[in-house]
Amino acid sequence: MERYPPLFPGKRRWYQILGFFGGTLEGITEKLDYLQSLNITILYLNPIFKSRSNHRYDTGDYMTIDPALGTQESFERLASECQKRGIAIILDGVFSHTGDDSLYFNRYGNYPGVGAYQSKESDYYPWYIFSDYPDTYSCWWGVDAMPNTDEMHPNFQAFIYKNKDSVIRHWMTAGASGWRLDVADELPDPFIKGLKAAMLEENPDSILIGEVWEDASRKVAYDELRTYFSGYELDAVMNYPFRETFIDFVLGDKSSGLAARIMMSLYEHYPRDQFMGNMNLIGSHDRRRILNVLGEAYKFLGNHCHKTYRLDDTQYALAVKRLKLLSLIQFTFPGVPCLYYGDEAGVQGFEDPYNRRTYPWGNEDPDLLAWYRMITKLRTEHSVFQNGTWKPYEASDDLFVFERRNEDALCFCLFNRNTRAVHLFKHPDFAGCEGLDLISGEAVALNPIVLQPLSSVIVMVTPHSCQLI
């Protein structure tokens, strides 16, 4: 029988009270046609390895799929079916810490063999940093269920990426095409470099994405300026500045001018490949569901609990309109748009675990789902949104305006966040120009462009209708 300490709602063991919602790798395989209908090309999975918690960021065994999700065979079957559909799989690599209830630390004796907590003679003892053995040790943000690892120890590096059957190599051989590094700023640069080199040996086209919440080109962690974009580490990062900036813009908390300056700062700081490859997210497992954010649910929460609260019809309608605006910015902006499962179907929820609710099969919001199918198709069919240059235009505080341009097309993207006012946009460079609104399918005169409240216009400029420098 497995042994655990008593449950209590303290911060140090907070994860124990969270519930499980289900879902399996086989279930994902069964729904790949649905993912294809959304033009998905990459599937990023949160941790899938054996662990005790629902979030699985406290790894118990890096070499074993959590039995609640399936087996290695079910992962390989998923990877095979994804490959047939042109879908790559990115796994979540949690290497700055393990779980205390793990094969390696084995605090409760639930795993065979001897863990670091049980004996200093354990092969895993050098992986951890003890100050008063065995009960006082370095752990992630003070959570003793997640003991920190010594990523620079040769034995740990050999296990994670150097050995022939290391964690990285094993799962890439099984079908993974890349990794997302959890808390990349807590991993030393040499560790990331070594891991990236091992990935390239296994697959030259593999991709490494880092969880970095700030401008990654200027990130200082533990008094060191990080070298993520040196050419030897990260290919891209999770673009949280994008998320925060445009949520604030849509909610009226940032002007279009400020949003443009923040994005231009990243555009100037990042190497082009990293900027164009950034993971542009709106929803994530670390944040409230986007409909709750855009519906300003906290203003109306009152005495309702997080578990049962739902937006009323008026709040929901406003949230959906804002989400359409925000998601269209996301799918026309430079970078790789990331869709958190269920956001396209109307799933609501506050912080963990309520942002992890299951997908509402049979109860999707059909209007929102149709919208996402349309904008994912828009991006897929027009290469300008995938590789075009980006240029913002000065406009009123409520209007965010930019162009995307490549050798094949010029698109003019305009977004009015005001909930009541109609806005006009004029620019002398576009005098006499005409185009096609890719959303409505209607012809548009570009000078002026009329935008209704909470609306967008994506105009592909008609060739030869005007001369633009």
N, C-alpha and C positions, 0 to 999 in steps of 0.2 A: 504493500500500500504506500502511495506517495505521501510524504510528510511535508507540511507547510506550517509557518507560524500563524497565530490567530489573525483574523482580518481586523483591521481598524482603519478609519478614514484619514490617517495621517498622510502628509505629503510624501514621506519617504517610501510608502508602499501604496501609493494612490491607485496604481493600475489594477489592484486585486479586486476592486469592487465593480469593475466595468464588465458589461455583458457581452455575449457573443451573438452575432446575427446570422451566422451561417455563410454559405457560398463555398464552392469547390473549384478546383482546376478543371475538372470534367464539365462543370457547369459553364465555365468560360468557353470551353471548346464547343459546347452545344450552341453557344450564342455568337459564334464568329460571323455568321451571315448577318446578324444584326449589326455587329461592329463594321462590317463591310458596307452596310447601307449608310453608315455615317462617314465613309471614306477614311477610316482609321488605317494608318500605316505603321504605327508603333503602339505596343501595349506595355505600359509601365506598371509593374506589379509592386505593391507594398510588400514587406518581408513575407516570404512563404516558408521559411525554415522553422523547424520545430521550436516551440517556445511555450511559455505558460500563459501569456497574456493574449488579449484579443488583437492588440496592435502588432505584436511579434517583434518589437524593437529590442526585446531582451532575449537575444538568441540563446536557444538551448543546445542546438546541434546544427552546425552549418551544412552538414552533409546529408541531412534528412529533411524531406518535405514534412511539414506539420501534418500529422495524420488526419486532422480535421479538414485539410484541404485536398489530400490525396497522397500520391506516391511519386517516386521518381519516374515511373512509367507513365503516370498521368501527365506529369510535366512534359516529358518527351513527346507524348502524343499531342499535347497542346502546341508545342513548338513546331512539330511537323505540320500540323494543320494550318498554323499561322504562316509558315513558310510557303505553303501552297497558295495562300491568298496575298502574298507580298507583305505580310505583317511581321515586323521584328519585335522581339521581346527584350525589355530592359528590366533587370532585377535590382532590388534594393539591397545595397551592401552596407551592413551595419557593423563596422569594424572598430570603432573607437571604444566600444564596451561590449560585454556579453551579458547574459542573464546570470544572476547568482544561482538560479536553479538551472544549471547547465552541465553538460558533459565536462566542461573545462574548470568551472569553479566548484560546482557540486555541493553547494552549501547544505542541502537537505538530504544528501545521499540517495537521491532519486535516480541517479545514473550509475551504470557499472563503472568499475575502476576507481581510481583515487583522484579527486580534484584538488585544485590549489587551496581551497578552504580546509581540506581534510589533512593535508600533510605538506610540509616543505619539500618533501622528496618527490612530490608529484611532478610529472613532466610539464604540467601547466603552471606550476608555481611562478616561474619567471615571467609569465605573461601579465602578472598583476602587481600592483604597488601597495604593499601593506605598510602601515605605520605602527600598528600594534597587533601582531598576528594572534588569532585569525580574524577578529571581529572589527578591526578598524582598517579601512582601506580606501583608496581613491575610488570615487564612483561618479557617475554622470550626474552633474548638477545636484549632488547630495542625495540622490535616490539610491539607497543601498542595494536595491534589487538589480542595479545595473553597474557592476564593478568595471572600472576603466581598465583598458588593456595598455600594455607597453608596446606601441606599434613599431618601435625601433628595435625590439629584441629579435635577433636573427631567427629564433625558432618560430616566433609568431609570424614573421614575414614569410618564412618557408611554408607554413601551413596555409596562409591566406593566398599567396600568389606565386611563390617561387617553385615549389615542388611540382613534379609532373602531374600529380593528381591533387593539386591545391584547390582551395575553394573556388577561386576565380576560373581556373582552367577546367575544373570538373563540370561546372554548370554551363560554361561556354561550349564545351564538348557536347553537353546534353541539349543545347539549343538556344541558349541566351546569346543575344547580339550586343549587349552592352550592360553597363551598371550605372546606377545612381548612387552616389556616396552620401550616406547620411552624415550630417554634421561635418561636412568636409573641412571646416575651419578648425576642427579638433583633431585632424589627422596631419602629421608632419608632412612637409613637402616631399622629402625623400621617399616616404612610404607611398604617396600618391604617384610619384614618378615610377617607382618600381612596379606598382600595380598596373599602371598604364602600359608599361613596356611588356608586361606579361600578356595583357589583353591583345596588344598588337601582334605578338607572336602567334596567338591563337586565331586571330581574325583581324587582318589589316583594316577592315571597314568597321570595326567595332567602335562604340562611342562611350565616353565617360562623362557623366553629368554630375556636378557637385551641388549639394544643398548649401547655398550661400545666400543670405537674406539681404545683403547690401550690395553696393557697387563692388563687384568681385575684383576689379582691376586695382582697387585701392584698399583692399581688405587688410587690416592689421589684426592678427590673432596671436595672443600670448607674446606681445611686444615684437612680433616679426611681420614685415610686409610680405604677404604671400605672393607666390609666383605661379598662380593658377594658369595664367595665359602665357607662360614661357615657351610653349610649343611642346612641352614634355608632360603636361599634367591634364587639365580639364579641357574637353572639347566645348563645353557649354555649362551654364549654371541655371538653376531654377530662378526665374526672373521675378522675384518678389517686388522689386521696385516698380515693375510694370503693373503688377496687380494692385499695389497700394495707390499708385498714382492715378490709375484710371477708375478705380472705385471711388476715390475722392473726387475726381472730375465729375463722374456721373451723379454723385450725391450732392454736388454743388460746393464741396469743401476745398477744391482747388480750381483755379481758373485755367482756361485752355492754354494761356501763355506760360503759366508755371509748369503745367504738364508737359508742354513742348520743351521747355528748358531742361527739365529733369531727364527726358528721353534723349535729348540732344547731347547731354552730358555723357550718358552711357554710349551713345553712338560715337562720340569722339574718343572716349577712354578705351573701349573694347576693340580688340582686333576684329576686322570685318567678319571673319568666319565665326567667331564666338557670338557676335551680336546677331548674326543671321541664324545661328543655331540655338539661341537661348530658348529654354523651355518657358514659354509665356503662359502662365497659369492664372486662372480666376478662382477656381475652387481647389481645395486640397484637404487631405486628412488632418492637417494641422490647424484648420480654420473652420469657422461656422460655415454652413451652407450658404451659397451666394444669394439665394432668394431671401434668406433671413436677413442678410446684410443689406441688400437693396430694398427690402421692404421695411427696413429700420425696426426690426422686431423688438429690440430692446426698449424702444420708446413705449411699446404697448404691452410689455410682458406682465407688468403688474404683479398679481399674486399667482399667476399661472406658473407651472413648473416647466423646466426645459423639456422634459420628456414628452409632455402632451401638447405643448403650445403649437398652434398653427396660425399663419396669417389669415386674416379675414379676407373676404372677396375683394374689397377695395384695395387693401394692402398688397394682396397677391397680384392683382391686375397691374398696379404700379411697378411692382418688383419685376414682373415679366417684361414690361416695356423697357425698363432700365437694363435688364439682362440682354435683351435683343440689341440694344445700343452698344453695351459693353462687349458682348461676344462678337459683334461685327467689327469693332475696333480690333479685337484680338485676332480675328481671322484675316484681316487685311494688313496687319502690322508686321514689320520684319521680325523673324523668329519662328519658332515652331509652336503653334497653339496646342495647349494641353487641356483636354476635357475631363473633368473629374466625374466619374460614373454617376449617373442619376441627375446631374445638373440639367441635362438635356430633356429630362422627363418630368421635372417639377418637384424633385425631392427637397424637403425642408429639413432643418435641424440646426441645433446649436453646437457647441464644442463637443469633442470626444466624450462619450461614444455616439452621440446622436447625429454626428455628421457622417457616420458609417452605416446608416440604415440601408437595408437591402433595396435593390432596384424594384420599382412597383410594376412588375409585369402584369399587363392587362389593365393598369390604372394610370398609364402615362398621360401627361398633358399633350394631347395630339397636336395642338397649335405650336407649342414650344418644340416638340420633337420634329415637326415638319420644318420649322425655322432652322434648326441645327443641321438637318439634312441638306437644306438649301445652301447654307453658308459654307459647310464643309465641301460641298460640290463646287461652289464658287471658287474657293481657294485651289481645289484640285485641278480645275479646268483652266485656270489663268495663271501662267507661270510668273507673271509680274508680281503676284502676291507672295511668291516663294523666293524669288531672287532679285527682285527689283530694288533700285536705290530708294531711299526715303528722304523726303524733304517736307518739313512743316511750313505752314503759312500763318502769318499773323491774322488774327480774327478777334471777334468780341469774346468776352469771358465765357460765354455759353457755347461757343462754336469751336470744335477741334477740327482742324483741317490739315490734310497732308496729301502729298502725291506719292505714288509708286510708279517707277519707270524702269523699263528694260528695253532691249533692242526691238521687241515685238509690240509693246503697248505702253500707253500712258494712262494711268487711272488717277482720278481725283476723288478723294474720300473725305466726306464732310459729315459731322455729327453734332446735332443740336440737343443738348442735355436739358434745356428748359422745359418744364412741364406745362407751360401755358403759352409762351410767346412764339410767334412765327419769326424766323430770322432769315435775312437775305445775306448772301455773300457775293461780293464783286471783287475782281482783281484785274488790273489793266492788262496783264499778260494773256488773259483769256477773252478779251474783247472779240466778239464775232465767232467764238468757238462753239462747236456743238458736240454732243456726245450721246452715249446710250447709258441710261441708268440700269446697271446690272441687276438691281433688286426688283424694280418694277417692270423692266423691259421697255420702258418708254424713252422716246427721244427727249433730250434736255438741252436747253440753251444755257451756256455756262456763265453768262454775264447779264443779269444776276442769276444765282441759283437760289431757289426758294426752299426752305426747310420748315416743315411743320413741327410743332412741339414734340419732343422726344422722338425724333426721327433721324434717319440717315439717308444719304445719297452717295452711291458709289458710281461714278461716271467714268466710262471708258471713252476717252476723247476720240472722236472720229478722225481718221487719218486725213490730212490735207485740209481739214476745216479751219486750221489756224497754224501759224508758225510760232513754235515755242523754242526758246533757247535752252 
